[in-house]
Amino acid sequence: MKPGSYASLRPSAPPADSKPGAPKLARRLARFWSECWRDRYSYIFLAPFLILFATFIVVPVAMAAGLSLTSFNGIGAPRWVGASHYINMLTQDFIFVKHTLPNTLKFAAIVGPGGYALTFVFAWAIHQLPKGPREFFTLALYAPSMATGVGLSVIWATAFSGDRLGYLNNLLIRLDVIDAPVLWLQDPRSLMWIMIVVSLWTSMGVGFLAMLGGLQTVNTELYEAGRIDGIKNRIQEVVYITIPSMKPQMLFSAVMSIVATLKAGEISTLLTGVVVTPNYAGHLISNHIEDYAFLRYEWGYASALSVVLLLLGYGLVRLSYALFRTKEDE
């Protein structure tokens, strides 16, 4: 063997950035900036969206998180109070513990899954119709979500009006079910259920259109293959073929349903005309935030409530991702 040939058998020296003394953080940052520079043209096209997202989403969320740790009335300088707002929320806020949180959980537990199930059922039923009737019923079901404020303040408020001219009272009096008009929107026993019915009526929004579009993308050959494999009825087709084939659309609809449910506090305000409903019967977290922010001007505590609502929504969205995650996402 020639002199010096043993040098080729020696292990090569490790690169400078992989030496034991090189910090891992520095290597990760260098790799990150290298990838950013490589994809710089992509980030240029993404810049308008990223700037708007940071301005209207990231910055307000960060400001709310910061204000939640202070006492601030919107006029004077914020005063640092730490986590006292979160502690007081569970120990001293009697309205939040007894009314707001139970009402929100009850409302979300019924309207969220109920509206989501109705969205899928109606989308599936309309998908079975011919093209002409399908377009008519799609518009008929989607239209209420476009006129929520008008529908609440005109149609539903009139339907549950507390005088004899209210549609429900007039009908029940004609049927001799009641003798005198009932104040439906002022009765704590009925207000929450009216809010639930109205929310279900307006649940056919963008998520409904997404599901309807997802149903149209399912490969029809899968149904024929399913019949060969032993699928016997339409319910089995929905469970084993339809739902697995449209998981992205169902995930999008679930996220939209969660967002709509958590911000549904305006329903009680539009129905009753007040932010604080009688005996807090329809008081949700969003109403509690509006109460402390715009009536009491306790913006620090209102920010803490907003952070709790954000974390609740984030947890439900993560649960939706876990339920409807596809193999490509794993």
Short mmCIF file of the C-alpha atoms (twelve columns), coordinates in Angstrom:
data_MODEL
# 
_entry.id   MODEL 
# 
loop_
_atom_site.group_PDB 
_atom_site.id 
_atom_site.type_symbol 
_atom_site.label_atom_id 
_atom_site.label_alt_id 
_atom_site.label_comp_id 
_atom_site.label_asym_id 
_atom_site.label_seq_id 
_atom_site.Cartn_x 
_atom_site.Cartn_y 
_atom_site.Cartn_z 
_atom_site.pdbx_PDB_model_num 
ATOM 1   C CA . MET A 1   0.000    0.000  0.000  1 
ATOM 2   C CA . LYS A 2   1.373    3.425  -0.929 1 
ATOM 3   C CA . PRO A 3   2.538    5.764  1.769  1 
ATOM 4   C CA . GLY A 4   -0.197   8.044  2.886  1 
ATOM 5   C CA . SER A 5   -2.945   5.697  1.755  1 
ATOM 6   C CA . TYR A 6   -3.932   5.129  5.371  1 
ATOM 7   C CA . ALA A 7   -5.064   8.739  5.479  1 
ATOM 8   C CA . SER A 8   -8.081   7.861  3.363  1 
ATOM 9   C CA . LEU A 9   -9.158   5.356  6.005  1 
ATOM 10  C CA . ARG A 10  -9.183   7.903  8.808  1 
ATOM 11  C CA . PRO A 11  -12.535  9.345  9.834  1 
ATOM 12  C CA . SER A 12  -13.125  12.787 8.420  1 
ATOM 13  C CA . ALA A 13  -13.325  15.726 10.777 1 
ATOM 14  C CA . PRO A 14  -16.852  16.716 11.745 1 
ATOM 15  C CA . PRO A 15  -18.216  19.958 10.298 1 
ATOM 16  C CA . ALA A 16  -17.795  23.083 12.344 1 
ATOM 17  C CA . ASP A 17  -21.485  23.402 13.216 1 
ATOM 18  C CA . SER A 18  -21.712  19.820 14.512 1 
ATOM 19  C CA . LYS A 19  -18.885  20.086 17.041 1 
ATOM 20  C CA . PRO A 20  -19.936  19.296 20.581 1 
ATOM 21  C CA . GLY A 21  -19.271  22.883 21.581 1 
ATOM 22  C CA . ALA A 22  -21.607  24.408 18.962 1 
ATOM 23  C CA . PRO A 23  -24.968  25.297 20.553 1 
ATOM 24  C CA . LYS A 24  -27.999  23.557 19.086 1 
ATOM 25  C CA . LEU A 25  -30.012  26.758 19.111 1 
ATOM 26  C CA . ALA A 26  -27.492  28.488 16.861 1 
ATOM 27  C CA . ARG A 27  -27.586  25.613 14.386 1 
ATOM 28  C CA . ARG A 28  -31.392  25.639 14.325 1 
ATOM 29  C CA . LEU A 29  -31.487  29.388 13.763 1 
ATOM 30  C CA . ALA A 30  -28.954  29.099 10.952 1 
ATOM 31  C CA . ARG A 31  -31.012  26.351 9.330  1 
ATOM 32  C CA . PHE A 32  -34.184  28.406 9.783  1 
ATOM 33  C CA . TRP A 33  -32.733  31.504 8.122  1 
ATOM 34  C CA . SER A 34  -31.277  29.372 5.368  1 
ATOM 35  C CA . GLU A 35  -34.721  27.905 4.605  1 
ATOM 36  C CA . CYS A 36  -36.316  31.357 4.751  1 
ATOM 37  C CA . TRP A 37  -33.806  32.719 2.266  1 
ATOM 38  C CA . ARG A 38  -34.362  29.739 0.006  1 
ATOM 39  C CA . ASP A 39  -38.138  30.354 0.009  1 
ATOM 40  C CA . ARG A 40  -37.904  34.151 0.023  1 
ATOM 41  C CA . TYR A 41  -40.068  34.615 -3.065 1 
ATOM 42  C CA . SER A 42  -42.863  32.577 -1.487 1 
ATOM 43  C CA . TYR A 43  -42.799  34.781 1.608  1 
ATOM 44  C CA . ILE A 44  -43.031  37.884 -0.572 1 
ATOM 45  C CA . PHE A 45  -46.347  36.641 -1.975 1 
ATOM 46  C CA . LEU A 46  -47.485  35.663 1.528  1 
ATOM 47  C CA . ALA A 47  -46.492  39.020 3.009  1 
ATOM 48  C CA . PRO A 48  -49.873  40.810 2.559  1 
ATOM 49  C CA . PHE A 49  -51.746  38.037 4.357  1 
ATOM 50  C CA . LEU A 50  -49.088  37.691 7.063  1 
ATOM 51  C CA . ILE A 51  -49.090  41.437 7.728  1 
ATOM 52  C CA . LEU A 52  -52.885  41.595 8.002  1 
ATOM 53  C CA . PHE A 53  -52.992  38.434 10.126 1 
ATOM 54  C CA . ALA A 54  -50.380  39.810 12.505 1 
ATOM 55  C CA . THR A 55  -52.085  43.212 12.683 1 
ATOM 56  C CA . PHE A 56  -55.639  42.047 13.313 1 
ATOM 57  C CA . ILE A 57  -55.115  38.645 14.996 1 
ATOM 58  C CA . VAL A 58  -51.689  38.200 16.587 1 
ATOM 59  C CA . VAL A 59  -51.293  41.720 17.974 1 
ATOM 60  C CA . PRO A 60  -54.831  41.936 19.508 1 
ATOM 61  C CA . VAL A 61  -54.447  38.490 21.085 1 
ATOM 62  C CA . ALA A 62  -51.079  39.467 22.550 1 
ATOM 63  C CA . MET A 63  -52.535  42.754 23.836 1 
ATOM 64  C CA . ALA A 64  -55.484  40.925 25.428 1 
ATOM 65  C CA . ALA A 65  -53.123  38.460 27.104 1 
ATOM 66  C CA . GLY A 66  -51.041  41.344 28.436 1 
ATOM 67  C CA . LEU A 67  -54.027  43.387 29.637 1 
ATOM 68  C CA . SER A 68  -55.454  40.308 31.387 1 
ATOM 69  C CA . LEU A 69  -52.580  40.633 33.857 1 
ATOM 70  C CA . THR A 70  -53.351  44.281 34.628 1 
ATOM 71  C CA . SER A 71  -56.114  46.438 36.063 1 
ATOM 72  C CA . PHE A 72  -57.145  48.866 33.321 1 
ATOM 73  C CA . ASN A 73  -60.209  51.057 32.861 1 
ATOM 74  C CA . GLY A 74  -59.371  52.434 29.417 1 
ATOM 75  C CA . ILE A 75  -58.361  55.867 30.756 1 
ATOM 76  C CA . GLY A 76  -55.565  55.572 33.293 1 
ATOM 77  C CA . ALA A 77  -52.357  53.627 32.959 1 
ATOM 78  C CA . PRO A 78  -52.618  49.824 33.364 1 
ATOM 79  C CA . ARG A 79  -51.647  48.566 36.814 1 
ATOM 80  C CA . TRP A 80  -49.981  45.154 37.125 1 
ATOM 81  C CA . VAL A 81  -52.041  42.637 39.114 1 
ATOM 82  C CA . GLY A 82  -50.607  39.339 37.845 1 
ATOM 83  C CA . ALA A 83  -52.912  36.336 37.755 1 
ATOM 84  C CA . SER A 84  -55.423  37.792 40.220 1 
ATOM 85  C CA . HIS A 85  -58.110  38.163 37.532 1 
ATOM 86  C CA . TYR A 86  -57.994  34.453 36.775 1 
ATOM 87  C CA . ILE A 87  -58.103  33.598 40.482 1 
ATOM 88  C CA . ASN A 88  -61.002  35.968 41.130 1 
ATOM 89  C CA . MET A 89  -62.836  34.549 38.141 1 
ATOM 90  C CA . LEU A 90  -63.185  31.190 39.900 1 
ATOM 91  C CA . THR A 91  -63.321  32.352 43.527 1 
ATOM 92  C CA . GLN A 92  -65.129  35.707 43.628 1 
ATOM 93  C CA . ASP A 93  -67.078  36.117 40.398 1 
ATOM 94  C CA . PHE A 94  -70.371  34.609 41.519 1 
ATOM 95  C CA . ILE A 95  -72.109  35.390 38.210 1 
ATOM 96  C CA . PHE A 96  -69.413  33.659 36.166 1 
ATOM 97  C CA . VAL A 97  -69.361  30.493 38.268 1 
ATOM 98  C CA . LYS A 98  -73.110  30.110 38.807 1 
ATOM 99  C CA . HIS A 99  -74.566  31.415 35.539 1 
ATOM 100 C CA . THR A 100 -72.074  32.282 32.789 1 
ATOM 101 C CA . LEU A 101 -69.966  29.133 32.714 1 
ATOM 102 C CA . PRO A 102 -72.873  26.637 33.102 1 
ATOM 103 C CA . ASN A 103 -74.933  28.513 30.500 1 
ATOM 104 C CA . THR A 104 -72.023  28.509 28.048 1 
ATOM 105 C CA . LEU A 105 -71.333  24.804 28.519 1 
ATOM 106 C CA . LYS A 106 -75.022  23.911 28.177 1 
ATOM 107 C CA . PHE A 107 -75.446  26.094 25.108 1 
ATOM 108 C CA . ALA A 108 -72.266  24.749 23.464 1 
ATOM 109 C CA . ALA A 109 -73.067  21.116 24.293 1 
ATOM 110 C CA . ILE A 110 -76.470  21.334 22.563 1 
ATOM 111 C CA . VAL A 111 -75.956  23.846 19.766 1 
ATOM 112 C CA . GLY A 112 -72.468  22.708 18.752 1 
ATOM 113 C CA . PRO A 113 -73.072  18.986 18.131 1 
ATOM 114 C CA . GLY A 114 -76.756  19.559 17.301 1 
ATOM 115 C CA . GLY A 115 -76.084  22.208 14.682 1 
ATOM 116 C CA . TYR A 116 -73.188  20.181 13.281 1 
ATOM 117 C CA . ALA A 117 -75.353  17.069 12.948 1 
ATOM 118 C CA . LEU A 118 -78.183  19.030 11.333 1 
ATOM 119 C CA . THR A 119 -75.699  20.571 8.918  1 
ATOM 120 C CA . PHE A 120 -74.518  17.170 7.756  1 
ATOM 121 C CA . VAL A 121 -78.011  15.631 7.612  1 
ATOM 122 C CA . PHE A 122 -79.480  18.475 5.536  1 
ATOM 123 C CA . ALA A 123 -76.433  18.628 3.268  1 
ATOM 124 C CA . TRP A 124 -76.629  14.884 2.655  1 
ATOM 125 C CA . ALA A 125 -80.402  15.025 2.015  1 
ATOM 126 C CA . ILE A 126 -80.089  17.938 -0.415 1 
ATOM 127 C CA . HIS A 127 -77.248  16.168 -2.214 1 
ATOM 128 C CA . GLN A 128 -79.657  13.376 -3.145 1 
ATOM 129 C CA . LEU A 129 -81.937  15.796 -5.043 1 
ATOM 130 C CA . PRO A 130 -81.673  16.712 -8.737 1 
ATOM 131 C CA . LYS A 131 -79.722  19.835 -9.636 1 
ATOM 132 C CA . GLY A 132 -82.668  22.251 -9.860 1 
ATOM 133 C CA . PRO A 133 -84.334  21.471 -6.501 1 
ATOM 134 C CA . ARG A 134 -80.876  21.118 -4.922 1 
ATOM 135 C CA . GLU A 135 -79.996  24.741 -5.707 1 
ATOM 136 C CA . PHE A 136 -83.355  25.989 -4.397 1 
ATOM 137 C CA . PHE A 137 -83.133  24.146 -1.058 1 
ATOM 138 C CA . THR A 138 -79.471  25.109 -0.659 1 
ATOM 139 C CA . LEU A 139 -80.364  28.788 -0.913 1 
ATOM 140 C CA . ALA A 140 -83.394  28.333 1.343  1 
ATOM 141 C CA . LEU A 141 -81.314  26.779 4.118  1 
ATOM 142 C CA . TYR A 142 -78.306  29.078 3.735  1 
ATOM 143 C CA . ALA A 143 -80.291  32.336 3.593  1 
ATOM 144 C CA . PRO A 144 -81.072  32.519 7.372  1 
ATOM 145 C CA . SER A 145 -77.348  32.615 8.186  1 
ATOM 146 C CA . MET A 146 -76.949  35.700 5.957  1 
ATOM 147 C CA . ALA A 147 -79.705  37.642 7.734  1 
ATOM 148 C CA . THR A 148 -79.081  36.680 11.350 1 
ATOM 149 C CA . GLY A 149 -79.535  40.165 12.815 1 
ATOM 150 C CA . VAL A 150 -82.698  40.911 10.847 1 
ATOM 151 C CA . GLY A 151 -84.117  37.470 11.555 1 
ATOM 152 C CA . LEU A 152 -83.500  37.778 15.283 1 
ATOM 153 C CA . SER A 153 -84.744  41.331 15.713 1 
ATOM 154 C CA . VAL A 154 -87.788  41.003 13.441 1 
ATOM 155 C CA . ILE A 155 -88.914  37.415 12.954 1 
ATOM 156 C CA . TRP A 156 -87.957  35.670 16.193 1 
ATOM 157 C CA . ALA A 157 -88.506  38.648 18.474 1 
ATOM 158 C CA . THR A 158 -92.002  38.987 17.009 1 
ATOM 159 C CA . ALA A 159 -92.639  35.258 17.213 1 
ATOM 160 C CA . PHE A 160 -91.849  35.183 20.946 1 
ATOM 161 C CA . SER A 161 -93.289  38.601 21.766 1 
ATOM 162 C CA . GLY A 162 -94.911  38.771 25.180 1 
ATOM 163 C CA . ASP A 163 -98.242  40.219 24.007 1 
ATOM 164 C CA . ARG A 164 -101.193 38.735 22.131 1 
ATOM 165 C CA . LEU A 165 -99.694  39.790 18.807 1 
ATOM 166 C CA . GLY A 166 -96.771  37.437 19.257 1 
ATOM 167 C CA . TYR A 167 -97.031  34.505 16.875 1 
ATOM 168 C CA . LEU A 168 -96.550  31.846 19.561 1 
ATOM 169 C CA . ASN A 169 -98.853  33.471 22.102 1 
ATOM 170 C CA . ASN A 170 -101.528 34.065 19.463 1 
ATOM 171 C CA . LEU A 171 -101.382 30.450 18.330 1 
ATOM 172 C CA . LEU A 172 -101.485 29.004 21.843 1 
ATOM 173 C CA . ILE A 173 -104.400 31.270 22.848 1 
ATOM 174 C CA . ARG A 174 -106.376 30.248 19.749 1 
ATOM 175 C CA . LEU A 175 -105.745 26.600 20.647 1 
ATOM 176 C CA . ASP A 176 -106.837 27.254 24.276 1 
ATOM 177 C CA . VAL A 177 -103.463 26.062 25.553 1 
ATOM 178 C CA . ILE A 178 -102.901 29.277 27.558 1 
ATOM 179 C CA . ASP A 179 -105.310 31.924 28.820 1 
ATOM 180 C CA . ALA A 180 -102.970 34.920 28.948 1 
ATOM 181 C CA . PRO A 181 -99.853  35.900 26.980 1 
ATOM 182 C CA . VAL A 182 -96.533  34.554 28.252 1 
ATOM 183 C CA . LEU A 183 -93.423  36.716 28.462 1 
ATOM 184 C CA . TRP A 184 -91.208  34.168 26.706 1 
ATOM 185 C CA . LEU A 185 -88.112  36.357 26.340 1 
ATOM 186 C CA . GLN A 186 -88.285  37.605 29.935 1 
ATOM 187 C CA . ASP A 187 -88.882  34.179 31.468 1 
ATOM 188 C CA . PRO A 188 -85.571  32.653 32.677 1 
ATOM 189 C CA . ARG A 189 -86.996  29.154 32.162 1 
ATOM 190 C CA . SER A 190 -87.621  29.609 28.428 1 
ATOM 191 C CA . LEU A 191 -84.983  32.124 27.279 1 
ATOM 192 C CA . MET A 192 -82.104  29.644 26.984 1 
ATOM 193 C CA . TRP A 193 -84.190  27.167 24.991 1 
ATOM 194 C CA . ILE A 194 -85.327  29.939 22.646 1 
ATOM 195 C CA . MET A 195 -81.680  30.885 22.109 1 
ATOM 196 C CA . ILE A 196 -80.871  27.255 21.314 1 
ATOM 197 C CA . VAL A 197 -83.709  26.980 18.778 1 
ATOM 198 C CA . VAL A 198 -82.687  30.223 17.069 1 
ATOM 199 C CA . SER A 199 -79.036  29.165 16.963 1 
ATOM 200 C CA . LEU A 200 -79.939  25.862 15.352 1 
ATOM 201 C CA . TRP A 201 -82.046  27.776 12.804 1 
ATOM 202 C CA . THR A 202 -79.022  29.884 11.818 1 
ATOM 203 C CA . SER A 203 -76.488  27.032 11.899 1 
ATOM 204 C CA . MET A 204 -76.641  26.378 8.129  1 
ATOM 205 C CA . GLY A 205 -73.802  28.718 7.281  1 
ATOM 206 C CA . VAL A 206 -70.468  28.321 5.526  1 
ATOM 207 C CA . GLY A 207 -69.964  24.910 7.122  1 
ATOM 208 C CA . PHE A 208 -73.169  23.716 5.461  1 
ATOM 209 C CA . LEU A 209 -71.862  24.793 2.050  1 
ATOM 210 C CA . ALA A 210 -68.522  23.110 2.760  1 
ATOM 211 C CA . MET A 211 -70.222  19.823 3.576  1 
ATOM 212 C CA . LEU A 212 -72.409  20.073 0.492  1 
ATOM 213 C CA . GLY A 213 -69.328  20.661 -1.616 1 
ATOM 214 C CA . GLY A 214 -67.539  17.763 0.069  1 
ATOM 215 C CA . LEU A 215 -70.392  15.404 -0.755 1 
ATOM 216 C CA . GLN A 216 -70.062  16.305 -4.419 1 
ATOM 217 C CA . THR A 217 -66.368  15.353 -4.413 1 
ATOM 218 C CA . VAL A 218 -66.867  11.801 -3.137 1 
ATOM 219 C CA . ASN A 219 -65.928  9.270  -5.803 1 
ATOM 220 C CA . THR A 220 -69.110  7.431  -6.835 1 
ATOM 221 C CA . GLU A 221 -67.078  4.346  -7.715 1 
ATOM 222 C CA . LEU A 222 -66.470  3.840  -3.996 1 
ATOM 223 C CA . TYR A 223 -70.179  3.200  -3.472 1 
ATOM 224 C CA . GLU A 224 -70.159  0.512  -6.153 1 
ATOM 225 C CA . ALA A 225 -67.083  -1.078 -4.606 1 
ATOM 226 C CA . GLY A 226 -68.756  -0.901 -1.199 1 
ATOM 227 C CA . ARG A 227 -71.792  -2.812 -2.415 1 
ATOM 228 C CA . ILE A 228 -69.496  -5.541 -3.701 1 
ATOM 229 C CA . ASP A 229 -67.767  -5.654 -0.310 1 
ATOM 230 C CA . GLY A 230 -71.056  -6.107 1.565  1 
ATOM 231 C CA . ILE A 231 -72.488  -2.641 2.270  1 
ATOM 232 C CA . LYS A 232 -76.260  -3.098 2.235  1 
ATOM 233 C CA . ASN A 233 -77.919  0.249  3.021  1 
ATOM 234 C CA . ARG A 234 -77.425  4.034  2.861  1 
ATOM 235 C CA . ILE A 235 -76.487  4.361  6.507  1 
ATOM 236 C CA . GLN A 236 -73.530  2.024  6.056  1 
ATOM 237 C CA . GLU A 237 -72.539  4.002  2.946  1 
ATOM 238 C CA . VAL A 238 -72.485  7.207  4.998  1 
ATOM 239 C CA . VAL A 239 -70.481  5.665  7.867  1 
ATOM 240 C CA . TYR A 240 -67.927  3.678  5.871  1 
ATOM 241 C CA . ILE A 241 -67.573  5.714  2.649  1 
ATOM 242 C CA . THR A 242 -69.060  9.217  2.762  1 
ATOM 243 C CA . ILE A 243 -67.676  10.483 6.082  1 
ATOM 244 C CA . PRO A 244 -64.124  9.081  5.611  1 
ATOM 245 C CA . SER A 245 -64.013  10.582 2.096  1 
ATOM 246 C CA . MET A 246 -64.866  14.135 3.184  1 
ATOM 247 C CA . LYS A 247 -62.932  14.555 6.426  1 
ATOM 248 C CA . PRO A 248 -61.339  17.892 5.376  1 
ATOM 249 C CA . GLN A 249 -64.751  19.448 4.737  1 
ATOM 250 C CA . MET A 250 -66.116  18.027 7.986  1 
ATOM 251 C CA . LEU A 251 -63.137  19.453 9.872  1 
ATOM 252 C CA . PHE A 252 -63.720  22.889 8.367  1 
ATOM 253 C CA . SER A 253 -67.417  22.709 9.250  1 
ATOM 254 C CA . ALA A 254 -66.577  21.645 12.810 1 
ATOM 255 C CA . VAL A 255 -64.223  24.607 13.271 1 
ATOM 256 C CA . MET A 256 -66.823  27.033 11.903 1 
ATOM 257 C CA . SER A 257 -69.473  25.509 14.181 1 
ATOM 258 C CA . ILE A 258 -67.220  25.958 17.220 1 
ATOM 259 C CA . VAL A 259 -66.493  29.582 16.371 1 
ATOM 260 C CA . ALA A 260 -70.162  30.372 15.751 1 
ATOM 261 C CA . THR A 261 -71.220  28.702 19.000 1 
ATOM 262 C CA . LEU A 262 -68.670  30.485 21.197 1 
ATOM 263 C CA . LYS A 263 -69.490  33.949 19.817 1 
ATOM 264 C CA . ALA A 264 -73.269  33.473 19.946 1 
ATOM 265 C CA . GLY A 265 -73.806  35.840 22.874 1 
ATOM 266 C CA . GLU A 266 -75.331  38.474 20.595 1 
ATOM 267 C CA . ILE A 267 -78.401  36.253 20.216 1 
ATOM 268 C CA . SER A 268 -79.629  36.995 23.721 1 
ATOM 269 C CA . THR A 269 -78.919  40.714 23.258 1 
ATOM 270 C CA . LEU A 270 -80.840  40.918 19.981 1 
ATOM 271 C CA . LEU A 271 -83.776  38.957 21.378 1 
ATOM 272 C CA . THR A 272 -84.133  40.771 24.697 1 
ATOM 273 C CA . GLY A 273 -82.582  44.141 23.814 1 
ATOM 274 C CA . VAL A 274 -80.254  44.113 26.831 1 
ATOM 275 C CA . VAL A 275 -76.731  42.814 27.438 1 
ATOM 276 C CA . VAL A 276 -77.561  41.333 30.849 1 
ATOM 277 C CA . THR A 277 -80.575  39.042 30.444 1 
ATOM 278 C CA . PRO A 278 -83.180  38.516 33.200 1 
ATOM 279 C CA . ASN A 279 -81.674  36.522 36.067 1 
ATOM 280 C CA . TYR A 280 -78.656  35.902 33.775 1 
ATOM 281 C CA . ALA A 281 -80.672  33.136 32.098 1 
ATOM 282 C CA . GLY A 282 -79.055  33.696 28.687 1 
ATOM 283 C CA . HIS A 283 -75.742  35.070 29.934 1 
ATOM 284 C CA . LEU A 284 -72.838  33.508 27.999 1 
ATOM 285 C CA . ILE A 285 -69.106  34.234 28.225 1 
ATOM 286 C CA . SER A 286 -69.292  36.690 25.329 1 
ATOM 287 C CA . ASN A 287 -72.064  38.563 27.191 1 
ATOM 288 C CA . HIS A 288 -69.920  38.588 30.327 1 
ATOM 289 C CA . ILE A 289 -67.037  40.066 28.337 1 
ATOM 290 C CA . GLU A 290 -69.278  42.770 26.884 1 
ATOM 291 C CA . ASP A 291 -70.678  43.522 30.342 1 
ATOM 292 C CA . TYR A 292 -67.256  44.111 31.914 1 
ATOM 293 C CA . ALA A 293 -65.698  45.788 28.872 1 
ATOM 294 C CA . PHE A 294 -68.390  48.255 27.757 1 
ATOM 295 C CA . LEU A 295 -70.653  48.663 30.794 1 
ATOM 296 C CA . ARG A 296 -68.213  48.490 33.716 1 
ATOM 297 C CA . TYR A 297 -65.046  49.502 31.832 1 
ATOM 298 C CA . GLU A 298 -62.972  46.840 33.568 1 
ATOM 299 C CA . TRP A 299 -60.884  46.016 30.521 1 
ATOM 300 C CA . GLY A 300 -58.309  43.982 32.399 1 
ATOM 301 C CA . TYR A 301 -60.884  41.520 33.685 1 
ATOM 302 C CA . ALA A 302 -62.682  41.495 30.312 1 
ATOM 303 C CA . SER A 303 -59.356  40.602 28.677 1 
ATOM 304 C CA . ALA A 304 -58.918  37.710 31.103 1 
ATOM 305 C CA . LEU A 305 -62.373  36.438 30.148 1 
ATOM 306 C CA . SER A 306 -61.404  36.765 26.479 1 
ATOM 307 C CA . VAL A 307 -58.280  34.695 27.055 1 
ATOM 308 C CA . VAL A 308 -60.344  31.975 28.747 1 
ATOM 309 C CA . LEU A 309 -62.767  31.977 25.804 1 
ATOM 310 C CA . LEU A 310 -59.825  31.769 23.385 1 
ATOM 311 C CA . LEU A 311 -58.318  28.807 25.231 1 
ATOM 312 C CA . LEU A 312 -61.696  27.062 25.310 1 
ATOM 313 C CA . GLY A 313 -62.099  27.516 21.571 1 
ATOM 314 C CA . TYR A 314 -58.532  26.376 20.916 1 
ATOM 315 C CA . GLY A 315 -59.085  23.207 22.920 1 
ATOM 316 C CA . LEU A 316 -62.257  22.379 21.005 1 
ATOM 317 C CA . VAL A 317 -60.526  23.034 17.671 1 
ATOM 318 C CA . ARG A 318 -57.660  20.719 18.625 1 
ATOM 319 C CA . LEU A 319 -60.234  18.066 19.529 1 
ATOM 320 C CA . SER A 320 -61.795  18.491 16.085 1 
ATOM 321 C CA . TYR A 321 -58.405  18.057 14.437 1 
ATOM 322 C CA . ALA A 322 -57.868  14.846 16.405 1 
ATOM 323 C CA . LEU A 323 -61.257  13.463 15.325 1 
ATOM 324 C CA . PHE A 324 -61.049  14.360 11.638 1 
ATOM 325 C CA . ARG A 325 -57.320  14.072 11.038 1 
ATOM 326 C CA . THR A 326 -56.409  12.331 7.796  1 
ATOM 327 C CA . LYS A 327 -53.446  10.059 7.179  1 
ATOM 328 C CA . GLU A 328 -51.690  12.840 5.251  1 
ATOM 329 C CA . ASP A 329 -51.763  15.032 8.374  1 
ATOM 330 C CA . GLU A 330 -50.106  12.429 10.599 1 
# 
